[in-house]
Amino acid sequence: MSIPNDAAPPPLDSGDCDGFITQLLAWMRQAGMSRYDEQVTQIEHALQTAAIVAQTGGPPHLVAAALLHDVGHLLAHEHAGDGNFLAADLQHEEIGAAWLGGFFPKGVVNAVRLHVPAKRYLCAIDPAYRQSLSPAS
């Protein structure tokens, strides 16, 4: 899937990690204003997920992965003109992980890549977990 130019975050320039993180967060705030579900935006979902991991004592790389886990939805620009962007599985976890691989360590990238199979596994073995998820999730 190609990434529309207007949907892509700015590239990392000359190893400027701090500048990249600043640009990435600014892009996520803008691109993440689309709705994840009826109640929260994409950016709110990302921040809530990262906050839960941090509050439960997760290590920094998992807090980062939680914040970035749905970046593939934004990169694929799935929400553009379609209120039901989750209807088709466009493998947002693979899109996000592939892009993040250029900037983040494997611990972050692998957690992003595996968050969908992990959720599917938990849903298969734990009916209470599945019941706790929103319809969009």
A tleap script that builds the chain and sets N, CA, C and O, in Angstrom:
source leaprc.protein.ff14SB
mol = sequence {
  NMET SER ILE PRO ASN ASP ALA ALA PRO PRO
  PRO LEU ASP SER GLY ASP CYS ASP GLY PHE
  ILE THR GLN LEU LEU ALA TRP MET ARG GLN
  ALA GLY MET SER ARG TYR ASP GLU GLN VAL
  THR GLN ILE GLU HIE ALA LEU GLN THR ALA
  ALA ILE VAL ALA GLN THR GLY GLY PRO PRO
  HIE LEU VAL ALA ALA ALA LEU LEU HIE ASP
  VAL GLY HIE LEU LEU ALA HIE GLU HIE ALA
  GLY ASP GLY ASN PHE LEU ALA ALA ASP LEU
  GLN HIE GLU GLU ILE GLY ALA ALA TRP LEU
  GLY GLY PHE PHE PRO LYS GLY VAL VAL ASN
  ALA VAL ARG LEU HIE VAL PRO ALA LYS ARG
  TYR LEU CYS ALA ILE ASP PRO ALA TYR ARG
  GLN SER LEU SER PRO ALA CSER
}
set mol.1.N position { 0.845 -1.173 0.000 }
set mol.1.CA position { 0.000 0.000 0.000 }
set mol.1.C position { 0.888 1.233 0.000 }
set mol.1.O position { 1.819 1.321 0.800 }
set mol.2.N position { 0.618 2.175 -0.875 }
set mol.2.CA position { 1.404 3.400 -0.892 }
set mol.2.C position { 0.885 4.366 0.158 }
set mol.2.O position { -0.285 4.342 0.540 }
set mol.3.N position { 1.784 5.205 0.604 }
set mol.3.CA position { 1.453 6.194 1.621 }
set mol.3.C position { 1.315 7.545 0.941 }
set mol.3.O position { 2.277 8.024 0.341 }
set mol.4.N position { 0.144 8.176 1.016 }
set mol.4.CA position { -0.014 9.493 0.399 }
set mol.4.C position { 0.980 10.477 0.992 }
set mol.4.O position { 1.241 10.451 2.195 }
set mol.5.N position { 1.539 11.346 0.152 }
set mol.5.CA position { 2.546 12.304 0.617 }
set mol.5.C position { 2.054 13.176 1.759 }
set mol.5.O position { 2.812 13.470 2.684 }
set mol.6.N position { 0.793 13.593 1.709 }
set mol.6.CA position { 0.286 14.477 2.749 }
set mol.6.C position { 0.015 13.737 4.058 }
set mol.6.O position { -0.191 14.372 5.092 }
set mol.7.N position { 0.012 12.404 4.026 }
set mol.7.CA position { -0.277 11.627 5.226 }
set mol.7.C position { 0.989 11.183 5.940 }
set mol.7.O position { 0.934 10.795 7.107 }
set mol.8.N position { 2.120 11.234 5.266 }
set mol.8.CA position { 3.360 10.722 5.838 }
set mol.8.C position { 3.998 11.744 6.783 }
set mol.8.O position { 3.995 12.945 6.513 }
set mol.9.N position { 4.537 11.253 7.881 }
set mol.9.CA position { 5.253 12.153 8.784 }
set mol.9.C position { 6.564 12.584 8.152 }
set mol.9.O position { 7.035 11.953 7.205 }
set mol.10.N position { 7.151 13.643 8.662 }
set mol.10.CA position { 8.415 14.096 8.094 }
set mol.10.C position { 9.521 13.077 8.348 }
set mol.10.O position { 9.520 12.405 9.379 }
set mol.11.N position { 10.473 12.956 7.408 }
set mol.11.CA position { 11.565 12.001 7.587 }
set mol.11.C position { 12.586 12.500 8.612 }
set mol.11.O position { 12.676 13.694 8.897 }
set mol.12.N position { 13.339 11.563 9.148 }
set mol.12.CA position { 14.424 11.891 10.067 }
set mol.12.C position { 15.557 12.479 9.251 }
set mol.12.O position { 15.994 11.872 8.274 }
set mol.13.N position { 16.043 13.660 9.637 }
set mol.13.CA position { 17.129 14.323 8.928 }
set mol.13.C position { 18.407 14.274 9.740 }
set mol.13.O position { 18.422 14.637 10.916 }
set mol.14.N position { 19.473 13.825 9.113 }
set mol.14.CA position { 20.821 13.899 9.665 }
set mol.14.C position { 20.941 13.375 11.085 }
set mol.14.O position { 21.696 13.933 11.881 }
set mol.15.N position { 20.225 12.333 11.417 }
set mol.15.CA position { 20.342 11.759 12.752 }
set mol.15.C position { 19.804 12.645 13.855 }
set mol.15.O position { 20.160 12.457 15.018 }
set mol.16.N position { 18.956 13.608 13.525 }
set mol.16.CA position { 18.383 14.509 14.531 }
set mol.16.C position { 17.211 13.821 15.220 }
set mol.16.O position { 16.051 14.045 14.875 }
set mol.17.N position { 17.532 12.981 16.197 }
set mol.17.CA position { 16.501 12.180 16.874 }
set mol.17.C position { 15.483 13.058 17.594 }
set mol.17.O position { 14.280 12.821 17.483 }
set mol.18.N position { 15.943 14.061 18.327 }
set mol.18.CA position { 15.015 14.931 19.059 }
set mol.18.C position { 14.068 15.649 18.104 }
set mol.18.O position { 12.871 15.761 18.371 }
set mol.19.N position { 14.613 16.135 16.987 }
set mol.19.CA position { 13.782 16.813 15.997 }
set mol.19.C position { 12.771 15.871 15.381 }
set mol.19.O position { 11.626 16.251 15.137 }
set mol.20.N position { 13.195 14.637 15.127 }
set mol.20.CA position { 12.287 13.651 14.557 }
set mol.20.C position { 11.146 13.352 15.514 }
set mol.20.O position { 9.986 13.318 15.103 }
set mol.21.N position { 11.459 13.135 16.783 }
set mol.21.CA position { 10.416 12.826 17.769 }
set mol.21.C position { 9.429 13.984 17.869 }
set mol.21.O position { 8.220 13.764 17.934 }
set mol.22.N position { 9.933 15.202 17.881 }
set mol.22.CA position { 9.061 16.379 17.923 }
set mol.22.C position { 8.148 16.417 16.705 }
set mol.22.O position { 6.948 16.657 16.831 }
set mol.23.N position { 8.717 16.181 15.526 }
set mol.23.CA position { 7.929 16.184 14.295 }
set mol.23.C position { 6.931 15.030 14.274 }
set mol.23.O position { 5.793 15.200 13.835 }
set mol.24.N position { 7.351 13.859 14.746 }
set mol.24.CA position { 6.462 12.701 14.775 }
set mol.24.C position { 5.258 12.959 15.668 }
set mol.24.O position { 4.124 12.677 15.280 }
set mol.25.N position { 5.494 13.491 16.852 }
set mol.25.CA position { 4.384 13.762 17.770 }
set mol.25.C position { 3.453 14.836 17.218 }
set mol.25.O position { 2.236 14.744 17.379 }
set mol.26.N position { 4.012 15.847 16.574 }
set mol.26.CA position { 3.173 16.886 15.961 }
set mol.26.C position { 2.319 16.289 14.840 }
set mol.26.O position { 1.137 16.611 14.717 }
set mol.27.N position { 2.920 15.423 14.026 }
set mol.27.CA position { 2.178 14.763 12.949 }
set mol.27.C position { 1.082 13.865 13.518 }
set mol.27.O position { -0.041 13.847 13.013 }
set mol.28.N position { 1.417 13.115 14.576 }
set mol.28.CA position { 0.413 12.228 15.181 }
set mol.28.C position { -0.761 13.023 15.747 }
set mol.28.O position { -1.909 12.590 15.648 }
set mol.29.N position { -0.478 14.185 16.341 }
set mol.29.CA position { -1.574 15.021 16.857 }
set mol.29.C position { -2.494 15.459 15.728 }
set mol.29.O position { -3.714 15.471 15.886 }
set mol.30.N position { -1.911 15.818 14.591 }
set mol.30.CA position { -2.719 16.274 13.461 }
set mol.30.C position { -3.427 15.104 12.775 }
set mol.30.O position { -4.649 15.125 12.623 }
set mol.31.N position { -2.683 14.105 12.369 }
set mol.31.CA position { -3.261 12.972 11.641 }
set mol.31.C position { -4.170 12.141 12.535 }
set mol.31.O position { -5.094 11.488 12.050 }
set mol.32.N position { -3.912 12.162 13.830 }
set mol.32.CA position { -4.670 11.344 14.768 }
set mol.32.C position { -5.974 11.946 15.236 }
set mol.32.O position { -6.572 11.436 16.183 }
set mol.33.N position { -6.440 13.014 14.609 }
set mol.33.CA position { -7.710 13.610 14.997 }
set mol.33.C position { -8.899 12.842 14.427 }
set mol.33.O position { -10.044 13.118 14.785 }
set mol.34.N position { -8.635 11.881 13.543 }
set mol.34.CA position { -9.729 11.053 13.051 }
set mol.34.C position { -10.221 10.156 14.183 }
set mol.34.O position { -9.503 9.909 15.152 }
set mol.35.N position { -11.423 9.685 14.051 }
set mol.35.CA position { -12.043 8.882 15.105 }
set mol.35.C position { -11.566 7.445 15.067 }
set mol.35.O position { -11.552 6.816 14.009 }
set mol.36.N position { -11.176 6.925 16.222 }
set mol.36.CA position { -10.882 5.505 16.385 }
set mol.36.C position { -12.202 4.749 16.539 }
set mol.36.O position { -12.408 3.685 15.954 }
set mol.37.N position { -13.072 5.327 17.332 }
set mol.37.CA position { -14.424 4.806 17.499 }
set mol.37.C position { -15.332 5.978 17.822 }
set mol.37.O position { -14.955 7.131 17.612 }
set mol.38.N position { -16.514 5.700 18.325 }
set mol.38.CA position { -17.487 6.765 18.580 }
set mol.38.C position { -17.033 7.723 19.672 }
set mol.38.O position { -17.502 8.859 19.734 }
set mol.39.N position { -16.124 7.276 20.533 }
set mol.39.CA position { -15.794 8.065 21.708 }
set mol.39.C position { -14.414 8.709 21.698 }
set mol.39.O position { -14.230 9.763 22.306 }
set mol.40.N position { -13.442 8.104 21.027 }
set mol.40.CA position { -12.084 8.640 21.084 }
set mol.40.C position { -11.479 8.788 19.697 }
set mol.40.O position { -11.845 8.085 18.756 }
set mol.41.N position { -10.549 9.718 19.601 }
set mol.41.CA position { -9.789 9.905 18.369 }
set mol.41.C position { -8.606 8.937 18.370 }
set mol.41.O position { -8.304 8.301 19.380 }
set mol.42.N position { -7.966 8.843 17.250 }
set mol.42.CA position { -6.778 7.986 17.134 }
set mol.42.C position { -5.696 8.427 18.135 }
set mol.42.O position { -5.081 7.587 18.791 }
set mol.43.N position { -5.466 9.723 18.249 }
set mol.43.CA position { -4.411 10.197 19.153 }
set mol.43.C position { -4.811 9.958 20.602 }
set mol.43.O position { -3.959 9.620 21.424 }
set mol.44.N position { -6.081 10.125 20.932 }
set mol.44.CA position { -6.525 9.827 22.304 }
set mol.44.C position { -6.327 8.343 22.622 }
set mol.44.O position { -5.898 7.993 23.722 }
set mol.45.N position { -6.637 7.482 21.668 }
set mol.45.CA position { -6.444 6.041 21.854 }
set mol.45.C position { -4.958 5.733 22.083 }
set mol.45.O position { -4.615 4.949 22.968 }
set mol.46.N position { -4.086 6.345 21.290 }
set mol.46.CA position { -2.643 6.122 21.444 }
set mol.46.C position { -2.161 6.586 22.815 }
set mol.46.O position { -1.402 5.881 23.480 }
set mol.47.N position { -2.597 7.761 23.235 }
set mol.47.CA position { -2.173 8.289 24.539 }
set mol.47.C position { -2.725 7.457 25.695 }
set mol.47.O position { -2.026 7.217 26.679 }
set mol.48.N position { -3.974 7.020 25.577 }
set mol.48.CA position { -4.560 6.177 26.626 }
set mol.48.C position { -3.811 4.859 26.746 }
set mol.48.O position { -3.532 4.396 27.852 }
set mol.49.N position { -3.491 4.261 25.621 }
set mol.49.CA position { -2.794 2.982 25.628 }
set mol.49.C position { -1.405 3.124 26.254 }
set mol.49.O position { -1.007 2.309 27.086 }
set mol.50.N position { -0.679 4.153 25.852 }
set mol.50.CA position { 0.649 4.383 26.422 }
set mol.50.C position { 0.563 4.668 27.923 }
set mol.50.O position { 1.414 4.214 28.687 }
set mol.51.N position { -0.453 5.413 28.348 }
set mol.51.CA position { -0.615 5.726 29.774 }
set mol.51.C position { -0.882 4.463 30.587 }
set mol.51.O position { -0.362 4.313 31.693 }
set mol.52.N position { -1.684 3.564 30.048 }
set mol.52.CA position { -1.965 2.310 30.763 }
set mol.52.C position { -0.687 1.493 30.929 }
set mol.52.O position { -0.426 0.960 32.007 }
set mol.53.N position { 0.105 1.392 29.875 }
set mol.53.CA position { 1.358 0.632 29.963 }
set mol.53.C position { 2.296 1.286 30.977 }
set mol.53.O position { 2.922 0.592 31.778 }
set mol.54.N position { 2.398 2.606 30.948 }
set mol.54.CA position { 3.269 3.310 31.905 }
set mol.54.C position { 2.782 3.135 33.344 }
set mol.54.O position { 3.581 2.884 34.247 }
set mol.55.N position { 1.476 3.266 33.553 }
set mol.55.CA position { 0.909 3.152 34.904 }
set mol.55.C position { 1.035 1.750 35.481 }
set mol.55.O position { 1.063 1.579 36.700 }
set mol.56.N position { 1.112 0.747 34.614 }
set mol.56.CA position { 1.241 -0.625 35.099 }
set mol.56.C position { 2.699 -1.075 35.161 }
set mol.56.O position { 2.982 -2.260 35.344 }
set mol.57.N position { 3.616 -0.133 35.009 }
set mol.57.CA position { 5.035 -0.428 35.176 }
set mol.57.C position { 5.727 -0.987 33.955 }
set mol.57.O position { 6.796 -1.585 34.070 }
set mol.58.N position { 5.140 -0.804 32.795 }
set mol.58.CA position { 5.771 -1.295 31.567 }
set mol.58.C position { 7.077 -0.587 31.296 }
set mol.58.O position { 7.230 0.586 31.634 }
set mol.59.N position { 8.018 -1.279 30.692 }
set mol.59.CA position { 9.309 -0.657 30.369 }
set mol.59.C position { 9.150 0.407 29.280 }
set mol.59.O position { 8.178 0.382 28.525 }
set mol.60.N position { 10.094 1.329 29.201 }
set mol.60.CA position { 9.985 2.444 28.236 }
set mol.60.C position { 9.743 2.007 26.795 }
set mol.60.O position { 8.980 2.657 26.081 }
set mol.61.N position { 10.376 0.918 26.351 }
set mol.61.CA position { 10.171 0.524 24.947 }
set mol.61.C position { 8.734 0.071 24.706 }
set mol.61.O position { 8.232 0.221 23.593 }
set mol.62.N position { 8.053 -0.482 25.723 }
set mol.62.CA position { 6.658 -0.869 25.546 }
set mol.62.C position { 5.720 0.326 25.669 }
set mol.62.O position { 4.652 0.337 25.058 }
set mol.63.N position { 6.102 1.322 26.444 }
set mol.63.CA position { 5.318 2.567 26.479 }
set mol.63.C position { 5.370 3.217 25.092 }
set mol.63.O position { 4.350 3.666 24.570 }
set mol.64.N position { 6.567 3.259 24.506 }
set mol.64.CA position { 6.707 3.823 23.155 }
set mol.64.C position { 5.897 3.005 22.148 }
set mol.64.O position { 5.210 3.567 21.296 }
set mol.65.N position { 5.981 1.680 22.249 }
set mol.65.CA position { 5.227 0.822 21.323 }
set mol.65.C position { 3.724 1.023 21.490 }
set mol.65.O position { 2.984 1.028 20.506 }
set mol.66.N position { 3.276 1.188 22.725 }
set mol.66.CA position { 1.849 1.421 22.969 }
set mol.66.C position { 1.410 2.733 22.322 }
set mol.66.O position { 0.337 2.804 21.724 }
set mol.67.N position { 2.231 3.759 22.441 }
set mol.67.CA position { 1.913 5.050 21.825 }
set mol.67.C position { 1.840 4.922 20.298 }
set mol.67.O position { 1.007 5.560 19.654 }
set mol.68.N position { 2.701 4.107 19.739 }
set mol.68.CA position { 2.848 4.027 18.289 }
set mol.68.C position { 2.143 2.829 17.652 }
set mol.68.O position { 2.229 2.646 16.438 }
set mol.69.N position { 1.452 2.015 18.441 }
set mol.69.CA position { 0.958 0.735 17.928 }
set mol.69.C position { 0.013 0.859 16.731 }
set mol.69.O position { -0.034 -0.057 15.910 }
set mol.70.N position { -0.721 1.927 16.603 }
set mol.70.CA position { -1.646 2.091 15.477 }
set mol.70.C position { -1.172 3.117 14.454 }
set mol.70.O position { -1.974 3.614 13.662 }
set mol.71.N position { 0.110 3.438 14.459 }
set mol.71.CA position { 0.627 4.427 13.516 }
set mol.71.C position { 0.393 3.982 12.069 }
set mol.71.O position { 0.297 4.817 11.169 }
set mol.72.N position { 0.302 2.679 11.847 }
set mol.72.CA position { 0.021 2.179 10.496 }
set mol.72.C position { -1.316 2.639 9.958 }
set mol.72.O position { -1.458 2.846 8.753 }
set mol.73.N position { -2.319 2.806 10.844 }
set mol.73.CA position { -3.608 3.359 10.399 }
set mol.73.C position { -3.398 4.759 9.833 }
set mol.73.O position { -3.973 5.113 8.803 }
set mol.74.N position { -2.574 5.547 10.508 }
set mol.74.CA position { -2.339 6.919 10.063 }
set mol.74.C position { -1.491 6.951 8.798 }
set mol.74.O position { -1.756 7.737 7.888 }
set mol.75.N position { -0.475 6.102 8.739 }
set mol.75.CA position { 0.390 6.049 7.558 }
set mol.75.C position { -0.389 5.625 6.315 }
set mol.75.O position { -0.159 6.142 5.222 }
set mol.76.N position { -1.306 4.686 6.492 }
set mol.76.CA position { -2.103 4.202 5.364 }
set mol.76.C position { -3.230 5.159 5.013 }
set mol.76.O position { -3.904 4.996 3.996 }
set mol.77.N position { -3.428 6.161 5.865 }
set mol.77.CA position { -4.456 7.174 5.632 }
set mol.77.C position { -5.818 6.499 5.461 }
set mol.77.O position { -6.640 6.909 4.641 }
set mol.78.N position { -6.030 5.449 6.263 }
set mol.78.CA position { -7.239 4.635 6.134 }
set mol.78.C position { -8.522 5.409 6.389 }
set mol.78.O position { -9.573 5.076 5.841 }
set mol.79.N position { -8.439 6.426 7.209 }
set mol.79.CA position { -9.644 7.143 7.606 }
set mol.79.C position { -10.094 8.190 6.601 }
set mol.79.O position { -11.166 8.772 6.762 }
set mol.80.N position { -9.306 8.441 5.579 }
set mol.80.CA position { -9.619 9.515 4.635 }
set mol.80.C position { -10.915 9.233 3.883 }
set mol.80.O position { -10.976 8.321 3.058 }
set mol.81.N position { -11.917 9.994 4.161 }
set mol.81.CA position { -13.172 9.902 3.439 }
set mol.81.C position { -13.987 8.656 3.730 }
set mol.81.O position { -14.949 8.371 3.016 }
set mol.82.N position { -13.630 7.917 4.748 }
set mol.82.CA position { -14.345 6.675 5.043 }
set mol.82.C position { -14.487 6.528 6.542 }
set mol.82.O position { -13.502 6.281 7.238 }
set mol.83.N position { -15.674 6.674 7.037 }
set mol.83.CA position { -15.910 6.565 8.468 }
set mol.83.C position { -15.721 5.168 9.005 }
set mol.83.O position { -15.627 4.987 10.219 }
set mol.84.N position { -15.660 4.155 8.123 }
set mol.84.CA position { -15.505 2.780 8.565 }
set mol.84.C position { -14.144 2.242 8.120 }
set mol.84.O position { -14.068 1.217 7.442 }
set mol.85.N position { -13.080 2.934 8.502 }
set mol.85.CA position { -11.757 2.571 8.027 }
set mol.85.C position { -11.267 1.242 8.579 }
set mol.85.O position { -10.289 0.694 8.069 }
set mol.86.N position { -11.913 0.711 9.599 }
set mol.86.CA position { -11.491 -0.571 10.155 }
set mol.86.C position { -12.177 -1.761 9.480 }
set mol.86.O position { -11.921 -2.903 9.859 }
set mol.87.N position { -13.034 -1.523 8.499 }
set mol.87.CA position { -13.800 -2.606 7.878 }
set mol.87.C position { -12.895 -3.611 7.159 }
set mol.87.O position { -13.148 -4.815 7.213 }
set mol.88.N position { -11.862 -3.141 6.500 }
set mol.88.CA position { -10.945 -4.031 5.788 }
set mol.88.C position { -9.624 -4.102 6.547 }
set mol.88.O position { -9.142 -3.095 7.065 }
set mol.89.N position { -9.056 -5.275 6.607 }
set mol.89.CA position { -7.773 -5.453 7.277 }
set mol.89.C position { -6.661 -5.080 6.305 }
set mol.89.O position { -6.325 -5.850 5.405 }
set mol.90.N position { -6.107 -3.921 6.492 }
set mol.90.CA position { -5.022 -3.454 5.632 }
set mol.90.C position { -3.665 -3.703 6.272 }
set mol.90.O position { -2.658 -3.150 5.828 }
set mol.91.N position { -3.631 -4.526 7.306 }
set mol.91.CA position { -2.401 -4.901 7.992 }
set mol.91.C position { -1.645 -3.680 8.513 }
set mol.91.O position { -0.451 -3.512 8.263 }
set mol.92.N position { -2.370 -2.839 9.241 }
set mol.92.CA position { -1.766 -1.626 9.773 }
set mol.92.C position { -0.574 -1.918 10.660 }
set mol.92.O position { 0.347 -1.106 10.750 }
set mol.93.N position { -0.581 -3.088 11.328 }
set mol.93.CA position { 0.539 -3.433 12.196 }
set mol.93.C position { 1.818 -3.642 11.384 }
set mol.93.O position { 2.902 -3.282 11.841 }
set mol.94.N position { 1.705 -4.216 10.193 }
set mol.94.CA position { 2.878 -4.426 9.331 }
set mol.94.C position { 3.343 -3.105 8.715 }
set mol.94.O position { 4.542 -2.842 8.622 }
set mol.95.N position { 2.389 -2.286 8.300 }
set mol.95.CA position { 2.727 -0.973 7.737 }
set mol.95.C position { 3.468 -0.142 8.779 }
set mol.95.O position { 4.515 0.438 8.496 }
set mol.96.N position { 2.909 -0.093 9.994 }
set mol.96.CA position { 3.538 0.680 11.060 }
set mol.96.C position { 4.900 0.150 11.442 }
set mol.96.O position { 5.849 0.918 11.592 }
set mol.97.N position { 5.005 -1.162 11.601 }
set mol.97.CA position { 6.286 -1.757 12.007 }
set mol.97.C position { 7.355 -1.541 10.945 }
set mol.97.O position { 8.506 -1.256 11.273 }
set mol.98.N position { 6.985 -1.673 9.679 }
set mol.98.CA position { 7.954 -1.463 8.604 }
set mol.98.C position { 8.489 -0.033 8.630 }
set mol.98.O position { 9.690 0.191 8.473 }
set mol.99.N position { 7.604 0.919 8.826 }
set mol.99.CA position { 8.043 2.309 8.867 }
set mol.99.C position { 8.855 2.597 10.123 }
set mol.99.O position { 9.901 3.241 10.048 }
set mol.100.N position { 8.392 2.133 11.262 }
set mol.100.CA position { 9.089 2.389 12.520 }
set mol.100.C position { 10.466 1.744 12.559 }
set mol.100.O position { 11.353 2.218 13.269 }
set mol.101.N position { 10.656 0.660 11.798 }
set mol.101.CA position { 11.934 -0.036 11.784 }
set mol.101.C position { 13.099 0.845 11.385 }
set mol.101.O position { 14.244 0.535 11.714 }
set mol.102.N position { 12.839 1.918 10.696 }
set mol.102.CA position { 13.901 2.834 10.303 }
set mol.102.C position { 14.325 3.785 11.407 }
set mol.102.O position { 15.334 4.477 11.268 }
set mol.103.N position { 13.570 3.834 12.509 }
set mol.103.CA position { 13.824 4.837 13.529 }
set mol.103.C position { 13.886 4.304 14.953 }
set mol.103.O position { 14.491 4.929 15.824 }
set mol.104.N position { 13.263 3.151 15.199 }
set mol.104.CA position { 13.115 2.663 16.562 }
set mol.104.C position { 13.770 1.297 16.735 }
set mol.104.O position { 13.942 0.562 15.762 }
set mol.105.N position { 14.137 0.951 17.978 }
set mol.105.CA position { 14.746 -0.360 18.230 }
set mol.105.C position { 13.749 -1.501 18.032 }
set mol.105.O position { 12.535 -1.300 18.020 }
set mol.106.N position { 14.300 -2.699 17.878 }
set mol.106.CA position { 13.483 -3.879 17.588 }
set mol.106.C position { 12.419 -4.137 18.653 }
set mol.106.O position { 11.341 -4.635 18.325 }
set mol.107.N position { 12.687 -3.817 19.903 }
set mol.107.CA position { 11.694 -4.039 20.951 }
set mol.107.C position { 10.414 -3.262 20.706 }
set mol.107.O position { 9.321 -3.759 20.980 }
set mol.108.N position { 10.541 -2.056 20.198 }
set mol.108.CA position { 9.374 -1.239 19.862 }
set mol.108.C position { 8.718 -1.779 18.593 }
set mol.108.O position { 7.505 -1.982 18.548 }
set mol.109.N position { 9.519 -2.003 17.581 }
set mol.109.CA position { 9.011 -2.443 16.275 }
set mol.109.C position { 8.286 -3.783 16.396 }
set mol.109.O position { 7.191 -3.949 15.859 }
set mol.110.N position { 8.887 -4.728 17.093 }
set mol.110.CA position { 8.261 -6.043 17.221 }
set mol.110.C position { 6.957 -5.985 18.006 }
set mol.110.O position { 6.005 -6.693 17.678 }
set mol.111.N position { 6.906 -5.154 19.032 }
set mol.111.CA position { 5.655 -5.019 19.790 }
set mol.111.C position { 4.548 -4.436 18.911 }
set mol.111.O position { 3.398 -4.866 19.003 }
set mol.112.N position { 4.879 -3.476 18.072 }
set mol.112.CA position { 3.892 -2.913 17.141 }
set mol.112.C position { 3.455 -3.987 16.146 }
set mol.112.O position { 2.262 -4.157 15.896 }
set mol.113.N position { 4.415 -4.706 15.582 }
set mol.113.CA position { 4.109 -5.743 14.590 }
set mol.113.C position { 3.221 -6.840 15.176 }
set mol.113.O position { 2.365 -7.384 14.478 }
set mol.114.N position { 3.417 -7.161 16.433 }
set mol.114.CA position { 2.727 -8.302 17.034 }
set mol.114.C position { 1.473 -7.937 17.818 }
set mol.114.O position { 0.822 -8.830 18.360 }
set mol.115.N position { 1.108 -6.658 17.899 }
set mol.115.CA position { -0.030 -6.317 18.751 }
set mol.115.C position { -1.354 -6.882 18.221 }
set mol.115.O position { -2.233 -7.207 19.020 }
set mol.116.N position { -1.517 -7.005 16.927 }
set mol.116.CA position { -2.769 -7.572 16.398 }
set mol.116.C position { -2.834 -9.080 16.636 }
set mol.116.O position { -3.854 -9.560 17.130 }
set mol.117.N position { -1.791 -9.851 16.307 }
set mol.117.CA position { -1.862 -11.280 16.641 }
set mol.117.C position { -2.007 -11.529 18.143 }
set mol.117.O position { -2.682 -12.473 18.552 }
set mol.118.N position { -1.382 -10.693 18.956 }
set mol.118.CA position { -1.516 -10.858 20.413 }
set mol.118.C position { -2.958 -10.628 20.856 }
set mol.118.O position { -3.488 -11.371 21.682 }
set mol.119.N position { -3.585 -9.602 20.303 }
set mol.119.CA position { -4.981 -9.321 20.650 }
set mol.119.C position { -5.886 -10.452 20.184 }
set mol.119.O position { -6.799 -10.856 20.904 }
set mol.120.N position { -5.640 -10.960 18.993 }
set mol.120.CA position { -6.439 -12.081 18.484 }
set mol.120.C position { -6.282 -13.314 19.370 }
set mol.120.O position { -7.254 -14.015 19.650 }
set mol.121.N position { -5.062 -13.569 19.804 }
set mol.121.CA position { -4.810 -14.709 20.691 }
set mol.121.C position { -5.569 -14.542 22.006 }
set mol.121.O position { -6.241 -15.465 22.466 }
set mol.122.N position { -5.455 -13.359 22.604 }
set mol.122.CA position { -6.155 -13.116 23.871 }
set mol.122.C position { -7.664 -13.245 23.711 }
set mol.122.O position { -8.342 -13.770 24.594 }
set mol.123.N position { -8.185 -12.772 22.601 }
set mol.123.CA position { -9.633 -12.916 22.353 }
set mol.123.C position { -10.023 -14.386 22.233 }
set mol.123.O position { -11.100 -14.784 22.676 }
set mol.124.N position { -9.153 -15.185 21.640 }
set mol.124.CA position { -9.460 -16.605 21.441 }
set mol.124.C position { -9.443 -17.394 22.746 }
set mol.124.O position { -10.204 -18.348 22.906 }
set mol.125.N position { -8.578 -16.999 23.677 }
set mol.125.CA position { -8.452 -17.802 24.903 }
set mol.125.C position { -9.174 -17.212 26.107 }
set mol.125.O position { -9.364 -17.891 27.116 }
set mol.126.N position { -9.578 -15.945 26.001 }
set mol.126.CA position { -10.156 -15.282 27.163 }
set mol.126.C position { -11.413 -14.495 26.774 }
set mol.126.O position { -11.314 -13.348 26.337 }
set mol.127.N position { -12.589 -15.102 26.931 }
set mol.127.CA position { -13.831 -14.409 26.570 }
set mol.127.C position { -14.019 -13.089 27.330 }
set mol.127.O position { -14.594 -12.146 26.786 }
set mol.128.N position { -13.550 -13.013 28.558 }
set mol.128.CA position { -13.681 -11.772 29.332 }
set mol.128.C position { -12.848 -10.656 28.709 }
set mol.128.O position { -13.276 -9.502 28.687 }
set mol.129.N position { -11.681 -10.988 28.211 }
set mol.129.CA position { -10.852 -9.989 27.532 }
set mol.129.C position { -11.584 -9.475 26.299 }
set mol.129.O position { -11.673 -8.268 26.074 }
set mol.130.N position { -12.105 -10.399 25.506 }
set mol.130.CA position { -12.828 -9.991 24.287 }
set mol.130.C position { -14.004 -9.081 24.631 }
set mol.130.O position { -14.231 -8.081 23.951 }
set mol.131.N position { -14.747 -9.417 25.674 }
set mol.131.CA position { -15.898 -8.605 26.098 }
set mol.131.C position { -15.478 -7.210 26.549 }
set mol.131.O position { -16.272 -6.273 26.472 }
set mol.132.N position { -14.237 -7.061 27.019 }
set mol.132.CA position { -13.772 -5.767 27.522 }
set mol.132.C position { -13.398 -4.795 26.421 }
set mol.132.O position { -13.219 -3.605 26.683 }
set mol.133.N position { -13.277 -5.281 25.187 }
set mol.133.CA position { -12.850 -4.437 24.076 }
set mol.133.C position { -14.018 -3.675 23.464 }
set mol.133.O position { -15.157 -4.141 23.480 }
set mol.134.N position { -13.725 -2.524 22.936 }
set mol.134.CA position { -14.740 -1.753 22.216 }
set mol.134.C position { -15.021 -2.440 20.874 }
set mol.134.O position { -14.199 -3.227 20.404 }
set mol.135.N position { -16.169 -2.154 20.255 }
set mol.135.CA position { -16.447 -2.734 18.936 }
set mol.135.C position { -15.367 -2.398 17.905 }
set mol.135.O position { -15.035 -3.235 17.065 }
set mol.136.N position { -14.822 -1.198 17.960 }
set mol.136.CA position { -13.773 -0.816 17.010 }
set mol.136.C position { -12.512 -1.640 17.226 }
set mol.136.O position { -11.807 -1.965 16.271 }
set mol.137.N position { -12.231 -1.974 18.462 }
set mol.137.CA position { -11.037 -2.748 18.756 }
set mol.137.C position { -11.201 -4.168 18.280 }
set mol.137.O position { -10.291 -4.982 18.440 }
savepdb mol mol.pdb
quit
